[in-house]
Amino acid sequence: MSELIRLVYASRAAFEPVPVKQGVEPSVGRILMQSRRNNAHANIGGVLYFGDGYFFQALEGERQAVNQAYRRIAADLRHREVTILSLKTVSERFFADWSMKYVPAEEAVKQFIRSHNYQRFEPLKFQETEAEALIELFHSYGDAGAKIKKKGGWFGLRKLFAS
Ligand SMILES: Cc1cc2nc3c(=O)[nH]c(=O)nc-3n(C[C@H](O)[C@H](O)[C@H](O)COP(=O)(O)O)c2cc1C
């Protein structure tokens, strides 16, 4: 087995987000569906956060598979300024149960931003340590209530759109 890596990047959405009261912004929802389908096949996973027009994502898995997915993602016209914040060899995956965890963590992110002296969510400016700290926060996010942790599939989506 080749090395496991975790790649964390941020980017700016190229579309104007539709305001949603509950659930997931529709373009982001489509990205999640694609991610879950493809990542499950490629045996990679991770976490995605979308806030203030920015994406913040971790991809985990074998080096080659993560690189392959990242190349495809970076070329996607739905975002730009795709910026790698951290790339590390890891001994285990944080998001091993997820083809792509989605975290509606607005309040937690607000607190994180304040405690790191940012005015708003500007992940393109994050230092490596800040990116890694936020990923750790997302790692534990929602654990209390999250009983259904399926790799992609219908349960994941039901839970996603219900929350
Ligand atoms: C912010 C963002 C995150 C994405 N994350 C993933 C991902 O984790 N896995 C994936 O396969 N595609 C992801 N995509 C979509 C890919 O860029 C690409 O559209 C998709 O993999 C093509 O899949 P298809 O060949 O099945 O249509 C992401 C796109 C964006 C804009």
The ligand as an SDF file (V2000), in Angstrom:
LIG
                    3D

 31 33  0  0  0  0  0  0  0  0999 V2000
  -15.0000   22.7990   -4.4030 C   0  0  0  0  0  0  0  0  0  0  0  0
  -15.0900   21.5350   -5.1950 C   0  0  0  0  0  0  0  0  0  0  0  0
  -14.8480   20.3290   -4.5700 C   0  0  0  0  0  0  0  0  0  0  0  0
  -14.9250   19.1380   -5.2830 C   0  0  0  0  0  0  0  0  0  0  0  0
  -14.6350   17.9630   -4.6600 N   0  0  0  0  0  0  0  0  0  0  0  0
  -14.6460   16.8220   -5.3570 C   0  0  0  0  0  0  0  0  0  0  0  0
  -14.2850   15.5840   -4.7530 C   0  0  0  0  0  0  0  0  0  0  0  0
  -13.9790   15.5020   -3.5610 O   0  0  0  0  0  0  0  0  0  0  0  0
  -14.3060   14.4810   -5.5400 N   0  0  0  0  0  0  0  0  0  0  0  0
  -14.6550   14.5020   -6.8460 C   0  0  0  0  0  0  0  0  0  0  0  0
  -14.6460   13.4650   -7.4980 O   0  0  0  0  0  0  0  0  0  0  0  0
  -15.0250   15.6530   -7.4350 N   0  0  0  0  0  0  0  0  0  0  0  0
  -15.0190   16.8110   -6.7380 C   0  0  0  0  0  0  0  0  0  0  0  0
  -15.3750   17.9780   -7.3570 N   0  0  0  0  0  0  0  0  0  0  0  0
  -15.9010   17.9120   -8.7320 C   0  0  0  0  0  0  0  0  0  0  0  0
  -14.7780   17.7500   -9.7340 C   0  0  0  0  0  0  0  0  0  0  0  0
  -14.1550   18.9790   -9.9440 O   0  0  0  0  0  0  0  0  0  0  0  0
  -15.3250   17.2210  -11.0810 C   0  0  0  0  0  0  0  0  0  0  0  0
  -16.3460   18.0550  -11.5490 O   0  0  0  0  0  0  0  0  0  0  0  0
  -15.8900   15.8380  -10.9150 C   0  0  0  0  0  0  0  0  0  0  0  0
  -15.0100   15.0150  -10.2180 O   0  0  0  0  0  0  0  0  0  0  0  0
  -16.1960   15.2200  -12.2850 C   0  0  0  0  0  0  0  0  0  0  0  0
  -16.8860   14.0430  -12.0530 O   0  0  0  0  0  0  0  0  0  0  0  0
  -17.5940   13.2160  -13.2200 P   0  0  0  0  0  0  0  0  0  0  0  0
  -16.4800   12.8740  -14.1690 O   0  0  0  0  0  0  0  0  0  0  0  0
  -18.1730   12.0480  -12.5110 O   0  0  0  0  0  0  0  0  0  0  0  0
  -18.6110   14.1260  -13.8090 O   0  0  0  0  0  0  0  0  0  0  0  0
  -15.2750   19.1740   -6.6620 C   0  0  0  0  0  0  0  0  0  0  0  0
  -15.5230   20.3980   -7.2760 C   0  0  0  0  0  0  0  0  0  0  0  0
  -15.4360   21.5660   -6.5640 C   0  0  0  0  0  0  0  0  0  0  0  0
  -15.7150   22.8730   -7.2580 C   0  0  0  0  0  0  0  0  0  0  0  0
  1  2  1  0
  2  3  1  0
  2 30  2  0
  3  4  2  0
  4  5  1  0
  4 28  1  0
  5  6  2  0
  6  7  1  0
  6 13  1  0
  7  8  2  0
  7  9  1  0
  9 10  1  0
 10 11  2  0
 10 12  1  0
 12 13  2  0
 13 14  1  0
 14 15  1  0
 14 28  1  0
 15 16  1  0
 16 17  1  0
 16 18  1  0
 18 19  1  0
 18 20  1  0
 20 21  1  0
 20 22  1  0
 22 23  1  0
 23 24  1  0
 24 25  2  0
 24 26  1  0
 24 27  1  0
 28 29  2  0
 29 30  1  0
 30 31  1  0
M  END
$$$$
